[in-house]
Every structure is written in structure tokens, then in C-alpha cells.
């Protein structure tokens, strides 16, 4: 099938929408609809979160964690995706959530959303790369004498992040090419993994997928503390799908680099969640069915995936499979660097950072990428992982601390513009929907369900052994209150509105006219 043609009319409409919000077309608008889908699909990456966090299903309620828990968790994430898609269609800008919360709310809601989203993107980048580092140690690290110490993990994360930032540095076309490749690689590797698990499974007991078994405490390798409440354990198993099915805001963050953004971005958000949910469910069910002894598998805790592969799969096939998964996980982190840097660029463009906004908002004239924002996001992620290593001292897994911090910060940043959108839809602030839209009633229902989902996510994200996430969250909220009321309320102006948009549009028009006259 031929790729859709991006006409001059389409380009003019994209630029008109962007100019209407007071911004010039500085970034290279060269991402196709598929590339915009692929960047979110790559960040979701079921081969990363789905595999690295798999023990949260088996060590809570057993096989039903994959068969039933995954479906429920994906539905929760789906509510957020649908609501965000509708807003993205009306306001397709880099920074996405920050602009939505500013336009639909005020300076403070935009500023708070920006910081929550930025922290969420930095922590999800850390979680992905920590998971990749652990996966590398568990697959190929033994031959190099690696044992997975905190120091080794931080070192591997640092190297991975530097390489990912370097790829991002050299332009969105290269990044899009790699994330397009990642989309195909994830699908192909997932299908192969499903088939291999079913072929080499010692026996297949389909009833595992709806059987609830209490594997908390010692029975589940102490992934979760002992509990007698199956409802509580079921809620904890939702950490697997909710963490895995996130990062789809990347499609919004690359809006200004996407052709026909008002159409392409919302479609990419929803389809990336849908396909990840379907293929992820099939993959996790296949792995669950392949476990030779579910009791023994659950008791191995975080080692359940590797233990299963070692037990059932021929060595040569397993090595090739591991290599493909490792590449997919690396590209997942690469796409997250793209998302985080665009968020940082968009926020800095409006003077959001207390220092360095001018540098962070600069776009390389050669590569048409926000180079300073890319490397700043990478450095912030490395520093966060280094600090998380010290928080994890005392027995809590560094990976779970970073994962659960991600859930809190990212989903809170999703919730603020969703609530504001629900309150302002059809009013002066948001009089008309974009070309991708649900009915007003359905949109508001989805928003309400998203808020309920946020309450569930916040509850499960701070439960033991991840209770250190709660003081981290409270500390952040206290710090933001001090910063806002002490400094930023007077300094930060937010995105352009009203007369400022008109002033910027005049400047942009004059600059474009000058460029046109120079080129003649």
C-alpha cells in the first residue's frame, strides 16, 4: 500500500495550527503517521516492561495475573489514551500535556503538569534502561563476569543512555527510522517468542490463565510482602500492565514533527495502546503456559522469565531471541529520550526552566533537533538512576522504585489535563474538538474513568515494598509548592495567549517573508 501523500495543503494546515498557538515551525516536520505510532509503540515496548516486570503477575496471583490482570490494567491505560487522544487532536504541539494543561487551565496547572511529566519521562527512561541493564546482565553478562551489582547497573545505564542521546542528536529522520525498525522488531520478536513458548512448553494447562493463587511472600520470591487478601494482590498485579502500557504521550510530544498531526497523533496514541495490549496479552499468556512448574516459577521471583527460558528453550535459539529482545529494549529507551527532550524543549521555549531555558529551547540548524535538551534529559536520567541506587539500599529493588515513581509522576501528569479537558470541553477555552473526536458524553465518561484509574494507580504504586515512593512523591509536591509560591508564580508566564499569540504570529510571518525574499 502506498504511503499517504503529504500535500502542500496538509503542510499549510499543520503550520497554521502551530502558528495559531504562537509558535514557529522550527523542528523538522518529517514523521509519518506510522513513525508517530512507532515511537509510542517503541516506548510501550512489551518486550521491555512486559518481560522485566513479569514477576509482578506470577508473584502476586499466579497465572491469572497474565490472563486476567493484564486485560484489566490495559483497560485502565486505555481510558487515559482515549482521553489524551481527543485533546491531542485539538492541540497538536510539542510538549503536549504541558500545553493542554496551560490552555485548558492556567499558568499553574501548566507548570505543575510540565514538571510532573518531565519527571515521569526522566524516571521512565531510567526504568527502561535499568530493565535493559538487568536483562543484559541476565542474558550475556555472566560471560563478562557481571553479577548485577548496583554499580554495574548504573554504569551500563550510563553507557546505554549516552548512545541513545547520540542517535537522537543527529536528527528526527534517523530517530524515526530506528523507531520504525523497533516497531517491526517488537512485533516479529513477540510473535516468535509466543510460538516458541507454546512449542517448547512441557505441557499446556490453559486453566492457569484464570486461576488465582496466593504467591505473596516467600511463595513468590518476596516480590510482594505476604498478604491474605486476594483483592489486594490482584490490584498489585496491575502494576505490570499499567507500567508497561505507558509512554504513549510520546506521540503528542512529537506533534510538531508529524505530518497531519491533528489526525495522525490521536490515531497513533490509541493504536499503539491497542496493539501493545493485544500482543502483550498473547505473549504473557504464552510465557505463563510455558512455565514447567508454576509454584517453582513464582518462587523464583524476578528470575521467573529467565528460569522458564533456561528450562524449555534450546541454547542457540534462546541466544538469538535474547539478542532481539535486547535490541528492542535499547530502542525503547532511545524513543524515550526523544519524548523527554521534546517535552523539555517545549517547556523551555516558554521560559519554564528556572535557568538555561534559552539554551534548552535552541534547535540545531544542521540537524533540526533540540540538541541541548536531548543531552540535558540524558544527564538528568543518569543522575536520577545514580540517586535511586542509594534510595534502594535496604533491600528494595532499584528497578521497582524507579518503575513506581514513573507511574505516579506520569499518570498524575496525564490526569491534570484530562480533568481540565472534562471541565472545559465545549466552553470558551475549548469550543471545538479536533478532527479526531468522541461524542461529548463519551469523552467525559472516559475522563471520569481515568480519574478513578489514577486513584487505583496511586494506591498500588506506593504499597510495600515500594512504600519509599510515597515520601518521594510527597517531597516533590512540597518542593513544587515552595518553588511556585516562592519564585515561579511571579516569573513564569506560560504559553502565549491572546495578544501575545498575535504578536508572535506577526513576528513569524515577517521572518518567513524575509526568508522568502532572500531565496528569490
N, C-alpha and C positions, 0 to 999 in steps of 0.2 A: 504494500500500500504506500503511495507517495505521501511524503510529509506535507502537512498543511502549508500553503504559501503565506508568507508574511508580507502583506502588501504595504504600499506607502500609506494607504488609508488606515490600516491597522497601526502602523508605526505612529502616524499622526495622532491617533486616538490615545495611544499609550502615553505619548509625550504630553498631550492636552490634559489628561487626568493628573499626571505628575505636576505639571505647571500649575494646575488648579489648586494644588496643595502647597504651592510656593517653593517648589524645588526644581532645579535644573537637571537635565539628563546627563549626569556625569559618568555613571557606570555604563559598561557596555551591555546593551540590550540584545543579547545573542542566545539566550537559553530558550530552547523549545519547550513545549508543554511536557514532553516526555522527560526532558532534563530536569524540569522543575519537579515532576513526580519523583524522578530517580534520586534527587538529593534528599527528599524526606524519606523515601523508601530505604535509602542507604543508611540514614541516621537511625531509623527504627531498627533495621538490621536484626531480624530474628535469629541470625546465626551468631550474634553478639549477645544481646540481653537474654534471648531465649535459651541459649546454651549455658552462659556463665551464671545465670540466676536460676537454672533449672531446679536446683535443690530446694528452692523455696516452695515448690509444689510437692515434691516427693517427701520432704521432711516436715510437712505440715499435715496434710490429709491423704497422702499417698497418690494413687493413680487418678483419683477424682480431681486433684489439683490441676492436671493437664486436661482431662476430658471435660470437666465442667467449669472449674475455676478460670481457666483461660478464656472461655467464652464470656463469662460474666465480666471479667476485667476488661476485655476488649470492647464490650458494650459501653462500659463506663468511659473509656477513652474515646469511643465513637461519638458520644454526646458532645464532648469538648470539640472534636474535629468538625462536626456539623455546624456547631455554633460559630466557630472561628472561620469556617469557610464562607459563611454568609457575610461576616464582617469584612473578610479579606477581599471579597468581590467588590464591595463598595469603596474600600480604602486600600488600594494595592500599592503600598510603599515599603521600602526597606525599613527595617526596624519594626514593621508590623504592629505587634502588640502595644508598643510604646505609643505609636501614633494613634492607634484606636482608642486607647485609654485617655489620651490627651484630647482628642477631638470629641469623644462622647462624654468625657468627664471634664476635668480641668487640669491645671498645671501639676497639682499634687498627685492626682491619680496617674497621670502620665509618667511623672518622675518615679513614683513608687513602683509602677509596673516595669519601667525600664530597669531599675536596679534588681528587682526580683527575677526578671527574665534574663538579665545579664549573668547574675549569679547562677541561675538554673542552667544556662548554657555552658558556663565555665565548669560547673560541677558535673554536668552530663558528659562533657568532654573528658573530664578526669575519670568518671566512672567507666566510660567506654574504653579508654586507654589502659586503665588499671585492669579491666577484664581481659583486654588483649594481652597485657603483660603476663597475667596469671595463666592465660591459655598457652602462651608461648613457652612459659616455664614448664607447664604440664605436658606439653607435646614434644618440644625439641630441646628444652632447657637442660634436661638431665645429661645429654651428651656434651654440654658445655660446662658441667659442674654447677649449674644453677639449682638452688633449693627453694626459691620463692621468698627470701627474706625481705623485710620492708625496704631495706636499702637497695636491693636488686630491683624490686618493683619500681621504685621511684626513678632509678637510673634508666630502666627500659622505657618507662613512660616519657622521660625527658627526651630520649633519642627519637622515639616514635613521633612525639609532638613536633619536634624541630623539622623532621622530614615532611610531615603533613603541612606545616606552615609554609615550607619552601615550595611545595606544589601549588598552594593557594596563591603565593606571591606572583607567580608567572601567568596569571590571567584566568578569567572565568571560563574561557574555552577549554583550557587544559583541565580545570576542575570539573567542568560539565562532562567532558569526555571520560574522565575517570569515574565519576559517579554514575554515568550511563553504563559503563562497564560493570560497576558494582551492582546495579540493578539486575542485569542479566546473570552475573555471577551468583548473586544471592538466590535467585530463582532456580538456576541449574543445580547448584550445590545442595539446596534444600531438597529438591526432587530426588537427587542421587542418595542423599542421607536417608530419606524416607524409605526408598526402595531397599537399600542395603540393610537397614534395621529390620524390615519385615522379612527379607530373605534369610538373614542370618540369625533371626530370633530363635532361641531354643524351642520355644512354644509360644503360642499366641492365645492369651486369655483376655478377650475383649471386655469382660466384665470389670477388669481393673479400672477402666476409664470412668466408671460411675460408682466405684466402691470407695467409701470413706473409711480410712483407718487412721487412728491417732498415732502419728510418728513424731510427736513432740519430744523434747528432752533427749535422753540417751538413745532412744529408738530411732531418732532422726539425725544422729550425729551432732546433737546440740546446735543445730541451725537456729531453732527456736527453743525457748525455755519450756519446761514441762507445763502442760495445761490439760485440764479435763473437759474444756469447752470446745466442742466441735465447731460451733458457730464462730468462735474467736479464731480458731485455727483456719477455718475457711476464709475468713477475712484476711488473715495473714498471707494465705496462698495467692491472694490477688496482687501482692507486690510483684510477682513475676510478670503477669501481662501488663499491668499498669506502667511499670518501669520500661518494659520492652516497647510497648506501643506509645512512644512519646517522641518528641523531636520533629513532629510534622509541621511545627511552626517555621521550619527552615524554608518551606515553600513561600511563606509570607515574607521572610527576611530577604529573599532573592527576587522579590516582585519587580524591582526596578531593572533587573537584568533579564526578565522573562517577557517573551513576546505574547501579546494579547493577554496581559496579566490579569485583568478583571475576569476573564473566562478561565485561563489556564491554572491560576493559583488555587482557587477553591476546588476545582476538579482534582488537582494533584493532592491536596490535603486529604480529601475524602477517599480517593482511590488508593493512596499509599497506606492508609489505615486499614481499609477493607482487604486488600491483597495480603498485607502483612498478617492480619488476623487469620485469614483462611489458611495460608501456607504455614503459618506458625502453629496453628492448632493441629494440622496434619503431622507436622514434624514432631511436636511434643508427644502426641499420641503414639507415634511410631517408636520413639525412644522409650517411652514408658512400657510399651508392649514388648520391647526387646530386652528389658532388664531380666536377667536369668532368675534372680530371687529378689522380689520387691522388698522383703524385710531387710535383707543384707544390703541392698542398694540404698534404701533410705538411711540405714545406719552409717553408711559411708559418708553421709552429709554432703559437703561441697564436692566430693570426689565421685559422685554418682555417675556423671556422664562419662568421665574417663574410665571408670571401672567397668561400665557397660561396654564401651567400645573395646577395651582390652579383652573382655571376656568373650565377645562374639565375633569380632571382625579380624580377618587376616591382616597381618602386619603391613604388607605393601599397600593394600587398598586403604587402610587406615591412615597411613602417612600422607598419601595423596589427598585424601579427604581433609585431613587436618591442615594441610598447606592451603587449600582453597578456602577453608573457614578463616584461617589467619589473615589471608589477603582481604577477605570481605570485612573482617573486623577492623583492619587498618584503614580501609576506605570509608568505613563508617565514621571513624574518628576524623578523617580528612574532611568529610562533608560537614561535620560538626564545627570544625574550625571556620569553614565558610559561613555558617549560620551565625556563630558568635561574633565574628569580625564584622558582619553586616549590621548586626544589632549595635555593636559598639560604634561603628561609623555613623549610623543614623542618629544615635543619641548625641554623639559629639558634634554632629552637624548643627544641632540646635543648642550647643554650649552646655550639654548635660553633664560632662565630666568636670569636677571641680578644678582640675588642672589638665593641661595638654589637649583640650578639645580641638584647637585649631590644627594640631599635627595629626590627631586621630581622624579628622574629617577630610584629610587630603587624599586625593586619588592620584595614583601614579599615572602620568601622561603616557607612559610607554605601555604599561600592562592593563590600565583601566581598572585597577583593583585598589582597595584601601590598604596599602601595604603596612602602614604604621599600626592600623587597627588589627590586622592579621597577626603581626608579631606580638603585639600587646596582649591579645587574647591568649596566644600560646604561652606567653610568660606567666600570665595570671593563673592559667590552668596548672602549670608546673609548680608554682608556689603553693597553690591550694592543695595539690596532692602531697607535697612535702609537709605542709602543716597537718593534713589529715592523718599522716603517719603517726604523729605524736598523740593526736586525739584517740587513735586506735589502740595505743598502749594500754594494757589492762585486759586484753582478751577479745575485744570486739574486732571483727574483721574489717580492715580498712575499706574493702570493696563495698560492704553493706552500709557503712557510714556515708560514703560518698553517694551511693545509689539513693539512699533515703533522703539525703539532703537535696538531691536533684529533684525528687518527687515533690517535696514541699515547695521549693522555690519556683520550679517550672509551672506546676499546676496552679499555684497562687497567682502567678503572672498571667496564666490563661483565664483565671476566674474573674479578675477585675474587669477587663474589657467586656467579657461575656455578660456580667451583671449590668454594666453600664449600657451595653447594647440592648439588653432586655428592657431597660428603663427608658431609653431614648428612641427606640425604633418607632418611626412614624411621626416623630416630633421635629422641631426646627433643627436640632442637632443632627438628625439622621432622617431626612424627609423621604428619601427614595432608596430602595435596595439596589444593589448592583445587578448585573445580568444573571448571576447565579444566586437563586433565592428560593427559600421555602416560604410557605404562607406565614403570615404574622403570628397566627395562633401556634403553629407547629414550631416556629423558631423560638417563641417564648417558652414553650413546654420543654424544648431541648435545653434551653438556658437554665431552667429550674432544675432539671435532672442533672445538669453539670454541677450546679452548686451542691446538690446532695452528694454527688460523687466526690467533690472536693472535701466534704466533711469526712467521708469514709477514708479517703487517701490520707488526710492529715492524721486521723486516728491510727491507722495501721503503720504509718511511716515512723512514728515515734515510740512504738512499742518495744520492749526488751527483745533482743539485745541491742536495739538501735535507739535506746532512750537518750543517748547523748545528742541525738539530732534535735531534741526539744530545746535544750539550752542554747544550741547553735542558732535555732530559729528565733527564739526569744531575744537572744543577744543581738541578732541582726535587726529585728524590729525596733528594739530600744535605740540602737545606733542610728537607724534611719530617722527616727523621731527627733533625736538630738540634732542630726545634720539638717533636717528640713526646717525645724523651727529656729535653730540657731544660725543657719547660714543660707541654705538654698532657697528658702521662701522669698528672700529679698533678691537673690542673684539670678535664679533660673527663670527664664522667660517662657520656655516651652516651644512647641512648634509654631510656625507662623499662623496667624488668624486675621480675618478681617482686612484692615488697611495694610497690614504687613504683607499679606499674600499679594495684594495688588501692587505694592511697592516692588516685591521680589519679581513678580511676573514682568513688570516693566524693565527691570534690570536684565532679566533673562532674554527678553525679546530684543533689547538693544544689543546685547552681546552676540546673539545669534545673527542679527542683521549685520553687525560688524564683521563677523566671520564670513558671512555670505559675500559681502562686498570685497573682502580681501581675496576670496577664492576666485573672483571673476577676472 
